[in-house]
Structures are given as C-alpha cells and as structure tokens.
Amino acid sequence: MDSGAGESSAADDYESLMSTTDAELLKTAWRNEKAAPEILNFAADLVQRSRQQIQLMEEMVDDYINDGVDPLTVSLYQIDLDRTMFLLRSYLRTRLQKIEKYVFHIQKTAEEWNRLSKQEQKFASRFAGDIKNHLDQSVLSRLPDQYQSHLRQSAASEEDDMVPEPQLDSYVVCRSKKYLGTYQLDDGGEELINIEVDDMYALPYKAIKPLVESGQVDLV
Amino acid sequence: MYGRKASELVKEFASVEHGQVFTFNNDLFAQVLEECDGHLLHLQPLMRKIQEHEDKLKDKSRSQEEIGISEDETSKSQDEKTLIQNALKSDQFGALVHHLSLVRNKRCLMAYVYKRAEVIRSLGWMVDSVLPETIQEKLSTSEKEYFKNHAATLQSYMAELDLHLTVDMIPPKDPYIKVRVLDDIGEIALSDQVANLARHAIMFLRRTDAEQYITQGQMEELTG
C-alpha cells in the first residue's frame, strides 16, 4: 500500500482495492476454516492485506463524514467495512477456538504447529500451560503416580492415548471451482468420482484435503 | 460397582443444558478420587504377587533345565507349575480390573474438568475478564484461576494483534442498531459521539459500540 497517497485519492484507492478480490478470498478462507475439522494454514498475507484495507476504509469513511458526503453513501461503506471486520475477527476467533480444542495435538505435530501464526503459537503455548495447570491441580496431582500424565491414560500406555484429535474422516460439504475430472477418493483406488465445476459434494475431509489446501475446492 | 460414581459425575455434566455452568460437585469428585486411591491399594499387592509368581515360575523352569530329574518328579513339578500359573492368572485379571477401573475413573474426572473448562472459556467470550458472582460461586478454586489465566492469555494475543476479537460476535446487518439502556452507565465517549447513557434511554448506536454493553446485560437490542 502506498502510504504517500493523499486524501483526495483515497476514493480511487478504494475502488481499485475493491476490484481485487481480497474480500472474497477472506470469505473463502473464513468458510474453509469454519468447515474444516483441522486447523488450516494461516492466511498471513491475506490477513495483513485485509487489515490494511480496513484501515484505509476507516480513514475514507471518516473523510466522507467530515466532508459531508451523503449519509446513505457513507452508511453503505460503513456496512461494507463492518462486514469485513466481522469476517476478519470471526476468522481469527475460529482459529483460536480450534487451537484451544486440539492444543495438545497441535503441539506435538510439527506440521500443524507450523500452520499457526507467530502470535497464535504464543497463544497456543500459553493456553496449553494454563489448561495443563488446571487439570493438574484439579485431577492429576491427586491421582496415583503412574496415572498423572495428561497425555496418557496411565504409565502402561505405549503412546499418547488421551489427546483429542480432529476427526479427519468426518464429512464436509464442498464445491469445486473448476473441473477436476475423475478424482480418487481413497488410497485403494476403489472409489472414483467426477468433480465438476460448481457442483456440491459431501465427502470425507481426508479425501479432499489436498484440494482444499491447494485452493481448488472450497468448503461450504 | 466400580466406576459408577465417576459415570454419575459425567452424566451430571451431560444432563445440564449446553453451555450452562453448574456448581462444581466437590463431594462426588472427592469420592471418585478416593475410589482411585482404593484401587491403587488393591492394585499394589496384586502387582507384588504377580511378580512373586513370575519369579517362582522362572526358578522352577531354571531348576528343571539345570538338574536332570526323574519322570515322576517332572510331572509333580508340572502340577506345581500349573498351580502357580493359575494363581498368576487370577492375580493378573484382578489387577487388570483395578487398573481399568482406575483408568476409567481418570477419564471421567478429566472429562468433567475439561468439559467444564470449555464452558468457562465460552463465558470468556461473553464477559470481559470478570465473571459475575453468581457464576463465580459455582466454580472450583482452580477453575477461577484458570478463567483468569485464560482471559490474560487471550488479552495478550489480542494486544499483540492490536485487534479486539470479543466484539462482532454475530454477522452485522446494519451499522446502527436501536437499543434500550438498562443501567445508568453515564457519559461515555463512543466511536462517533459522546452519549449520555442513562437508564431507560432508547437510542441509535453503532453496533460495535453497543455490543459490549449488550453482552454485559446493560443494554438490550430492540428489534422489529
């Protein structure tokens, strides 16, 4: 964003910004995040751009109010601004809630850990500490020695068997952005489906995970 | 029956309407913890016995290999071996029952605390860092502390981002909403005006301004 742009060109900037589809992208990211069972990659660039746009829009709305532009026009821009704000906040909130739900799982899987933003990682670490303390104080410290782990049921368990994990085989509703041809649903190659443009499918998330990540398919 | 109290604890949680807080059941919770200790008391001697049996079995087979013995004695020692093996098995199963009961109790206790923590967190989105007393009373000490810690964690995340996340909980329709003030809030500088929020006043406010008061019950939205 060119910070040197004068006030008079704020409106032009706004028009050009609206023609880019960041608002749409944000909506997609938000919907995907809401529908996917696991945490997705943090849309760092998109969030940063959206925040810049929001700031620009705020300045512009203020200018309009000061310049005495038609209140109806101003309120339309205001609504647009409010909606973008909501999308952004809800997007970040949804991610936090997912982190809260699966924090121990995310912490021990490097791949998922790396999907978080720096701030989210900090949040996750602190959050994990909080909940662990709470569980320790309430339950674990009062149980026999071999049963004090918050990740394992007892010392006899061979792996962490008490960590909530996202259910990747749960079904999601998705819509394809383009024709993808025949797509293999499972590893065995038994089930093949034809993915057409704009058709809706209810499929196990696991099967279409790569398509969601590459942005070829949107979750609804 | 083992594990019944723990299941009652979980059922109690399940029977409450979703998202509601109820009083922490200290009594039952403590009883289940006691039951866990009881299981351990049973478990420990059984584990010792299992060890003894296993040692004995080892001794037997070793002595059999080392010294050649007559057939008569072999069958006798075979009988003894079966006897020990049976005792070993019954002790193993006894231990298993106690172990499984303990694990089950632990899962129930954890579920109880964990699920309550989820509800407490969801409250955090609705009120700002201070819980009303009626709710405070229902929480255990550790839960109160947890709420505070979690609120602080969330605050520091929002501060780093420089973005408030606790407003805008529902998708906006109109930038301004009509509200009735339920409490004497006083003169407040809102984002677009300075307003005197006196009790019973009906006014048009920016939704983002009004939202925090609505969640705290100091305002209500007038619809229709």
Boltz contact constraints between the chains, C-beta under 6 A:
constraints:
  - contact:
      token1: [A, 75]
      token2: [B, 175]
      max_distance: 6.0
  - contact:
      token1: [A, 78]
      token2: [B, 175]
      max_distance: 6.0
  - contact:
      token1: [A, 79]
      token2: [B, 175]
      max_distance: 6.0
  - contact:
      token1: [A, 82]
      token2: [B, 172]
      max_distance: 6.0
  - contact:
      token1: [A, 82]
      token2: [B, 175]
      max_distance: 6.0
  - contact:
      token1: [A, 86]
      token2: [B, 168]
      max_distance: 6.0
  - contact:
      token1: [A, 86]
      token2: [B, 171]
      max_distance: 6.0
  - contact:
      token1: [A, 86]
      token2: [B, 172]
      max_distance: 6.0
  - contact:
      token1: [A, 89]
      token2: [B, 165]
      max_distance: 6.0
  - contact:
      token1: [A, 89]
      token2: [B, 168]
      max_distance: 6.0
  - contact:
      token1: [A, 92]
      token2: [B, 165]
      max_distance: 6.0
  - contact:
      token1: [A, 93]
      token2: [B, 165]
      max_distance: 6.0
  - contact:
      token1: [A, 119]
      token2: [B, 157]
      max_distance: 6.0
  - contact:
      token1: [A, 119]
      token2: [B, 160]
      max_distance: 6.0
  - contact:
      token1: [A, 119]
      token2: [B, 161]
      max_distance: 6.0
  - contact:
      token1: [A, 123]
      token2: [B, 157]
      max_distance: 6.0
  - contact:
      token1: [A, 126]
      token2: [B, 153]
      max_distance: 6.0
  - contact:
      token1: [A, 127]
      token2: [B, 153]
      max_distance: 6.0
  - contact:
      token1: [A, 130]
      token2: [B, 149]
      max_distance: 6.0
  - contact:
      token1: [A, 130]
      token2: [B, 150]
      max_distance: 6.0
  - contact:
      token1: [A, 134]
      token2: [B, 142]
      max_distance: 6.0
  - contact:
      token1: [A, 134]
      token2: [B, 146]
      max_distance: 6.0
  - contact:
      token1: [A, 135]
      token2: [B, 113]
      max_distance: 6.0
  - contact:
      token1: [A, 137]
      token2: [B, 142]
      max_distance: 6.0
  - contact:
      token1: [A, 138]
      token2: [B, 113]
      max_distance: 6.0
  - contact:
      token1: [A, 138]
      token2: [B, 142]
      max_distance: 6.0
  - contact:
      token1: [A, 139]
      token2: [B, 109]
      max_distance: 6.0
  - contact:
      token1: [A, 139]
      token2: [B, 110]
      max_distance: 6.0
  - contact:
      token1: [A, 139]
      token2: [B, 113]
      max_distance: 6.0
  - contact:
      token1: [A, 142]
      token2: [B, 33]
      max_distance: 6.0
  - contact:
      token1: [A, 143]
      token2: [B, 36]
      max_distance: 6.0
  - contact:
      token1: [A, 144]
      token2: [B, 40]
      max_distance: 6.0
  - contact:
      token1: [A, 147]
      token2: [B, 106]
      max_distance: 6.0
  - contact:
      token1: [A, 153]
      token2: [B, 103]
      max_distance: 6.0
  - contact:
      token1: [A, 154]
      token2: [B, 103]
      max_distance: 6.0
